[in-house]
């Protein structure tokens, strides 16, 4: 072979060989790169874990043992300062949630409320005007009324979004939470509770006069809470649910923003609050199969159909009309909330809260007359 050709051929094969070697070695570089990336990810995860461990252990320990002493040196080392109490002085008696032994406020807004909101149709301005005219005859009382028609969705609103003390009407959401807990298999209607002086409460209900260590089923307590408006039974059931905070947590999950429990019964000070619209929403969702089972609904309706106090909204209804409800009565507020079944087959929700001078009989007069006005308007 001529030397020029041999030189060219050697150069060609030499270049070709180099290219092949590079082609063979390239995957090795990719493999090394993947190893580097994997090692980097592992190091990153380890670093994050170390930082979190440091943040949750070393930093709190250093803050409690060193920083606090530097910021607030004290010769009395046995005196401990509750910084959380200083920052949130009302949290021990104003809270709606309990988690890991700590009280707090839970947000009222939830992404997916468990209750369905009332779908409102036309505003019943004629009925609202009649209720307002009636209120002018009783200038010393301030009513809040909400009426909603099941057939049309039409409604009447008189101060329905104003927050009022609930008195014993707060027992309605407590009852609903009892059955929600039963459906989650937390306890059953046949479970027993023992009456002690810790639960005994004055005011309405006969349980306060029963012997200590008497035993009652959840079913009996729930019935007494609604039919007799028994305060002792209510306190026992709230304790069985976990506390007032557990009741409030349930109400928040339902999507209600203005209903909350702040006091054991009897709540003479009126610290337990709600609105007429919130209570109407609870009543509406008693028929919501996604919220309550048929068995729970039937039990609740049975209790509400045998309420002893028939002197408020029920007193304004004609004979033959049915009313499932819960009343409330304290010095500053008188109220009633329920579902009316008319004699001509219609059905509507009506909630009335009436603020009044202490124990004023005029609030009762307003409720009875307003109930008659609402019924006559709804059946026409």
C-alpha positions as a printed NumPy array, in Angstrom:
array([[   0.   ,    0.   ,    0.   ],
       [   1.334,    3.468,   -0.863],
       [   2.501,    5.377,    2.196],
       [   0.068,    8.22 ,    1.512],
       [  -2.87 ,    5.818,    1.386],
       [  -1.652,    3.948,    4.473],
       [  -1.328,    7.224,    6.358],
       [  -4.82 ,    8.264,    5.347],
       [  -6.271,    4.849,    6.285],
       [  -4.563,    4.879,    9.676],
       [  -5.844,    8.356,   10.313],
       [  -9.386,    7.337,    9.302],
       [  -9.449,    4.312,   11.549],
       [  -7.854,    6.259,   14.319],
       [ -10.597,    8.893,   14.171],
       [ -13.275,    6.213,   13.883],
       [ -11.902,    4.361,   16.865],
       [ -11.893,    7.531,   18.953],
       [ -15.491,    8.228,   18.007],
       [ -16.522,    4.7  ,   18.966],
       [ -14.695,    4.958,   22.245],
       [ -16.469,    8.215,   22.95 ],
       [ -19.789,    6.618,   22.038],
       [ -19.119,    3.728,   24.404],
       [ -17.975,    5.939,   27.238],
       [ -20.886,    8.397,   27.011],
       [ -23.396,    6.198,   28.882],
       [ -20.876,    5.924,   31.7  ],
       [ -21.014,    9.672,   32.03 ],
       [ -24.867,    9.472,   32.181],
       [ -24.683,    6.8  ,   34.837],
       [ -22.297,    8.914,   36.866],
       [ -24.595,   11.891,   36.455],
       [ -27.59 ,    9.874,   37.718],
       [ -25.558,    8.726,   40.709],
       [ -24.622,   12.303,   41.478],
       [ -28.251,   13.441,   41.229],
       [ -29.424,   10.587,   43.451],
       [ -26.736,   11.316,   46.018],
       [ -27.677,   15.002,   45.93 ],
       [ -31.34 ,   14.133,   46.594],
       [ -30.375,   11.895,   49.524],
       [ -28.153,   14.611,   50.97 ],
       [ -30.946,   17.117,   50.538],
       [ -33.472,   14.908,   52.364],
       [ -31.004,   14.257,   55.17 ],
       [ -30.319,   17.986,   55.457],
       [ -34.038,   18.792,   55.666],
       [ -34.52 ,   16.093,   58.326],
       [ -31.633,   17.49 ,   60.373],
       [ -32.99 ,   21.04 ,   60.074],
       [ -36.48 ,   19.926,   61.176],
       [ -35.025,   17.963,   64.068],
       [ -33.043,   21.015,   65.086],
       [ -36.063,   23.291,   64.751],
       [ -38.354,   21.105,   66.852],
       [ -35.899,   20.067,   69.555],
       [ -32.807,   22.222,   69.943],
       [ -34.415,   25.6  ,   69.209],
       [ -37.38 ,   25.192,   71.616],
       [ -35.043,   23.889,   74.312],
       [ -32.651,   26.798,   73.783],
       [ -35.491,   29.301,   73.777],
       [ -36.963,   27.973,   77.016],
       [ -33.666,   27.541,   78.845],
       [ -31.535,   30.405,   77.512],
       [ -33.388,   33.052,   75.492],
       [ -36.233,   33.485,   77.983],
       [ -33.778,   33.947,   80.807],
       [ -31.822,   36.522,   78.827],
       [ -34.943,   38.473,   77.88 ],
       [ -36.601,   38.186,   81.243],
       [ -34.079,   37.342,   83.975],
       [ -35.646,   36.594,   87.334],
       [ -34.153,   35.756,   90.716],
       [ -37.17 ,   33.514,   91.328],
       [ -36.457,   30.525,   89.109],
       [ -39.404,   28.601,   90.509],
       [ -41.844,   31.12 ,   89.018],
       [ -42.821,   30.135,   85.501],
       [ -44.247,   32.554,   82.961],
       [ -46.987,   31.334,   80.639],
       [ -46.159,   33.244,   77.464],
       [ -49.08 ,   31.725,   75.582],
       [ -51.441,   33.042,   78.246],
       [ -49.897,   36.483,   77.858],
       [ -50.361,   36.411,   74.086],
       [ -53.863,   34.873,   74.155],
       [ -55.402,   35.856,   77.509],
       [ -58.925,   34.69 ,   76.616],
       [ -58.136,   31.325,   75.049],
       [ -59.072,   29.351,   78.176],
       [ -62.696,   30.457,   77.976],
       [ -63.039,   31.664,   74.365],
       [ -62.148,   28.783,   72.067],
       [ -63.87 ,   26.371,   69.715],
       [ -61.276,   23.644,   69.264],
       [ -59.239,   21.261,   71.416],
       [ -56.215,   19.423,   70.065],
       [ -53.424,   17.67 ,   71.991],
       [ -54.434,   19.39 ,   75.204],
       [ -54.352,   22.89 ,   73.689],
       [ -57.318,   25.206,   73.19 ],
       [ -57.544,   27.279,   70.029],
       [ -59.894,   28.847,   67.517],
       [ -60.786,   26.844,   64.422],
       [ -61.535,   28.729,   61.213],
       [ -65.225,   29.087,   60.426],
       [ -64.686,   28.844,   56.692],
       [ -64.39 ,   25.295,   55.388],
       [ -63.683,   24.292,   51.789],
       [ -66.443,   21.69 ,   51.681],
       [ -69.169,   22.236,   54.32 ],
       [ -70.987,   19.125,   55.47 ],
       [ -74.335,   20.932,   55.391],
       [ -76.199,   22.172,   52.324],
       [ -77.078,   25.863,   52.284],
       [ -80.685,   26.907,   51.872],
       [ -81.477,   27.822,   48.273],
       [ -83.562,   30.958,   48.476],
       [ -86.184,   31.887,   45.919],
       [ -88.197,   35.096,   46.023],
       [ -88.249,   37.294,   49.102],
       [ -91.667,   37.352,   50.73 ],
       [ -91.771,   41.12 ,   51.188],
       [ -95.482,   41.089,   52.04 ],
       [ -94.879,   38.739,   54.969],
       [ -91.835,   40.735,   56.078],
       [ -93.902,   43.934,   56.155],
       [ -96.558,   42.269,   58.307],
       [ -93.914,   41.051,   60.758],
       [ -92.347,   44.519,   60.893],
       [ -95.731,   46.142,   61.497],
       [ -96.349,   43.711,   64.331],
       [ -92.95 ,   44.529,   65.829],
       [ -93.891,   48.231,   65.905],
       [ -96.681,   47.306,   68.322],
       [ -94.023,   45.91 ,   70.685],
       [ -91.258,   48.555,   70.694],
       [ -89.516,   47.067,   73.753],
       [ -88.689,   43.781,   71.995],
       [ -86.418,   43.177,   69.004],
       [ -87.37 ,   40.115,   66.909],
       [ -85.299,   38.05 ,   64.513],
       [ -87.387,   35.899,   62.18 ],
       [ -86.572,   33.581,   59.295],
       [ -89.18 ,   31.675,   57.269],
       [ -88.429,   29.318,   54.362],
       [ -90.917,   27.492,   52.118],
       [ -89.931,   23.913,   51.178],
       [ -92.017,   23.98 ,   47.998],
       [ -90.793,   27.216,   46.438],
       [ -87.7  ,   28.243,   48.397],
       [ -89.326,   31.636,   48.973],
       [ -88.318,   33.214,   52.255],
       [ -88.873,   36.024,   54.751],
       [ -85.939,   37.627,   56.541],
       [ -86.28 ,   39.942,   59.518],
       [ -82.855,   40.431,   61.171],
       [ -82.155,   36.768,   60.356],
       [ -78.372,   37.253,   60.242],
       [ -78.143,   39.105,   63.545],
       [ -76.469,   37.115,   66.329],
       [ -78.754,   36.337,   69.282],
       [ -78.421,   34.337,   72.491],
       [ -79.899,   30.9  ,   71.826],
       [ -80.89 ,   29.793,   75.34 ],
       [ -82.056,   26.157,   75.082],
       [ -82.333,   26.233,   71.279],
       [ -78.583,   25.473,   71.354],
       [ -79.663,   21.949,   72.318],
       [ -80.706,   21.373,   68.714],
       [ -77.123,   21.406,   67.302],
       [ -76.004,   19.372,   70.337],
       [ -78.625,   16.759,   69.419],
       [ -77.502,   16.704,   65.794],
       [ -73.882,   16.236,   66.854],
       [ -74.941,   13.314,   69.08 ],
       [ -76.398,   11.493,   66.089],
       [ -73.485,   12.408,   63.854],
       [ -71.203,   10.778,   66.431],
       [ -73.45 ,    7.724,   66.63 ],
       [ -73.252,    7.321,   62.854],
       [ -69.447,    7.409,   63.153],
       [ -69.669,    4.508,   65.658],
       [ -68.266,    6.567,   68.525],
       [ -71.089,    5.38 ,   70.806],
       [ -74.671,    4.082,   70.581],
       [ -78.091,    5.14 ,   71.821],
       [ -78.043,    2.251,   74.291],
       [ -74.754,    3.33 ,   75.926],
       [ -75.138,    4.404,   79.548],
       [ -74.052,    7.475,   81.516],
       [ -74.119,    8.086,   85.256],
       [ -75.625,   11.233,   86.733],
       [ -73.267,   12.94 ,   89.193],
       [ -73.285,   16.339,   90.855],
       [ -70.725,   17.434,   88.279],
       [ -73.415,   17.31 ,   85.566],
       [ -76.388,   18.381,   87.663],
       [ -77.735,   21.764,   86.541],
       [ -80.575,   23.976,   87.684],
       [ -83.234,   25.416,   85.445],
       [ -85.377,   23.306,   83.18 ],
       [ -85.641,   19.529,   83.328],
       [ -86.333,   16.881,   85.961],
       [ -82.903,   15.218,   85.953],
       [ -81.596,   17.739,   88.488],
       [ -83.858,   16.162,   91.104],
       [ -82.85 ,   12.545,   90.431],
       [ -80.636,   10.532,   92.752],
       [ -76.889,   10.743,   92.331],
       [ -75.316,    7.824,   90.439],
       [ -78.569,    7.167,   88.579],
       [ -77.835,    5.576,   85.209],
       [ -79.436,    6.695,   81.925],
       [ -79.057,    5.677,   78.301],
       [ -77.979,    8.142,   75.616],
       [ -81.453,    7.722,   74.112],
       [ -83.146,    8.766,   77.365],
       [ -80.808,   11.724,   77.857],
       [ -81.342,   12.953,   74.283],
       [ -85.116,   12.682,   74.663],
       [ -85.075,   14.57 ,   77.974],
       [ -82.788,   17.242,   76.501],
       [ -85.342,   18.045,   73.793],
       [ -88.776,   17.251,   75.252],
       [ -88.12 ,   18.646,   78.764],
       [ -85.264,   20.941,   77.699],
       [ -83.262,   19.248,   80.469],
       [ -80.035,   21.117,   81.235],
       [ -78.393,   18.277,   83.183],
       [ -79.   ,   15.865,   80.293],
       [ -77.486,   18.405,   77.89 ],
       [ -74.325,   18.739,   79.964],
       [ -73.971,   14.964,   80.144],
       [ -74.326,   14.609,   76.382],
       [ -71.855,   17.409,   75.656],
       [ -69.381,   15.705,   77.987],
       [ -69.966,   12.415,   76.155],
       [ -69.23 ,   14.171,   72.86 ],
       [ -65.918,   15.377,   74.28 ],
       [ -66.673,   18.918,   75.444],
       [ -68.195,   22.178,   74.262],
       [ -65.188,   22.526,   71.971],
       [ -66.002,   19.249,   70.233],
       [ -69.547,   20.461,   69.633],
       [ -68.153,   23.696,   68.189],
       [ -65.716,   21.796,   65.967],
       [ -68.636,   19.847,   64.534],
       [ -70.595,   23.049,   63.912],
       [ -67.597,   24.561,   62.099],
       [ -67.366,   21.504,   59.837],
       [ -71.044,   21.855,   59.032],
       [ -70.231,   25.286,   57.611],
       [ -72.11 ,   27.435,   60.154],
       [ -70.258,   30.65 ,   61.019],
       [ -72.338,   32.176,   63.806],
       [ -73.393,   29.266,   66.016],
       [ -71.208,   28.359,   68.966],
       [ -71.313,   27.045,   72.541],
       [ -69.383,   28.945,   75.199],
       [ -71.046,   27.823,   78.398],
       [ -72.513,   24.755,   80.053],
       [ -76.247,   24.843,   80.655],
       [ -78.031,   26.774,   82.028],
       [ -76.586,   29.704,   80.12 ],
       [ -78.401,   32.512,   81.919],
       [ -75.867,   35.062,   80.662],
       [ -76.742,   34.249,   77.043],
       [ -73.181,   33.519,   75.905],
       [ -74.241,   30.662,   73.59 ],
       [ -75.115,   32.306,   70.275],
       [ -76.57 ,   31.688,   66.84 ],
       [ -78.656,   33.347,   64.134],
       [ -82.113,   32.547,   62.829],
       [ -80.598,   31.655,   59.44 ],
       [ -78.073,   29.25 ,   61.001],
       [ -80.821,   27.462,   62.908],
       [ -82.948,   27.269,   59.776],
       [ -79.986,   25.689,   57.964],
       [ -79.705,   23.032,   60.675],
       [ -83.426,   22.278,   60.416],
       [ -83.206,   22.045,   56.622],
       [ -80.337,   19.557,   56.765],
       [ -82.264,   17.177,   58.993],
       [ -83.762,   16.022,   55.659],
       [ -80.371,   15.828,   53.95 ],
       [ -79.556,   12.107,   53.381],
       [ -75.888,   12.985,   52.842],
       [ -75.802,   14.518,   56.323],
       [ -78.018,   12.242,   58.439],
       [ -79.335,    8.718,   57.983],
       [ -83.061,    7.934,   57.923],
       [ -82.792,    6.253,   61.323],
       [ -81.181,    9.341,   62.891],
       [ -83.706,   11.674,   61.294],
       [ -86.663,    9.631,   62.546],
       [ -85.32 ,    9.688,   66.09 ],
       [ -84.683,   13.431,   66.005],
       [ -88.164,   14.12 ,   64.618],
       [ -89.644,   11.897,   67.311],
       [ -87.982,   13.953,   70.038],
       [ -88.883,   17.274,   68.422],
       [ -92.497,   16.182,   67.953],
       [ -92.999,   15.734,   71.719],
       [ -91.661,   19.027,   73.123],
       [ -93.619,   19.915,   76.262],
       [ -93.544,   23.676,   75.703],
       [ -96.309,   24.458,   73.185],
       [ -96.869,   28.062,   74.266],
       [ -94.836,   29.885,   71.595],
       [ -94.963,   29.24 ,   67.809],
       [ -97.202,   26.217,   68.381],
       [ -99.774,   28.449,   70.118],
       [-100.234,   30.412,   66.887],
       [-100.947,   27.341,   64.76 ],
       [-104.422,   25.973,   64.073],
       [-105.602,   22.588,   65.233],
       [-104.351,   19.863,   62.924],
       [-101.053,   21.532,   62.039],
       [ -97.919,   19.661,   63.161],
       [ -94.823,   21.306,   64.576],
       [ -91.38 ,   19.746,   65.187],
       [ -89.327,   22.22 ,   67.202],
       [ -87.136,   23.332,   70.1  ],
       [ -87.794,   26.306,   72.356],
       [ -85.445,   28.563,   74.308],
       [ -86.127,   30.818,   77.284],
       [ -83.785,   33.015,   79.342],
       [ -84.315,   36.445,   80.835],
       [ -83.041,   38.426,   77.852],
       [ -84.313,   36.184,   75.015],
       [ -87.308,   34.027,   74.138],
       [ -87.292,   31.855,   71.03 ],
       [ -88.594,   28.898,   69.093],
       [ -87.36 ,   27.079,   65.994],
       [ -88.899,   24.274,   63.987],
       [ -90.672,   22.825,   60.967],
       [ -94.407,   23.38 ,   60.411],
       [ -96.599,   20.905,   58.507],
       [ -99.779,   22.748,   57.499],
       [-103.248,   21.248,   57.248],
       [-103.229,   21.671,   53.44 ],
       [ -99.985,   19.717,   52.945],
       [ -97.443,   22.536,   52.853],
       [ -94.249,   22.595,   54.854],
       [ -92.073,   25.473,   56.028],
       [ -89.239,   26.298,   58.418],
       [ -89.755,   29.073,   60.954],
       [ -87.227,   30.42 ,   63.469],
       [ -87.899,   33.242,   65.913],
       [ -85.477,   34.854,   68.383],
       [ -86.885,   37.772,   70.379],
       [ -84.644,   39.987,   72.491],
       [ -86.595,   41.465,   75.392],
       [ -86.416,   43.27 ,   78.724],
       [ -85.807,   40.713,   81.465],
       [ -88.559,   38.074,   81.322],
       [ -90.938,   40.436,   79.52 ],
       [ -94.191,   38.674,   78.612],
       [ -94.42 ,   40.837,   75.474],
       [ -91.908,   38.578,   73.689],
       [ -94.308,   35.641,   74.021],
       [ -97.167,   37.741,   72.679],
       [ -95.097,   38.739,   69.662],
       [ -94.088,   35.135,   68.876],
       [ -97.653,   33.782,   69.1  ],
       [ -99.09 ,   36.552,   66.888],
       [ -96.183,   36.339,   64.432],
       [ -96.667,   32.578,   64.181],
       [-100.329,   33.084,   63.28 ],
       [ -99.376,   35.702,   60.654],
       [ -96.752,   33.404,   59.096],
       [ -99.089,   30.408,   58.969],
       [-101.94 ,   32.317,   57.327],
       [ -99.548,   33.786,   54.77 ],
       [ -97.957,   30.434,   53.902],
       [-101.213,   28.487,   53.413],
       [-102.952,   30.977,   51.161]])
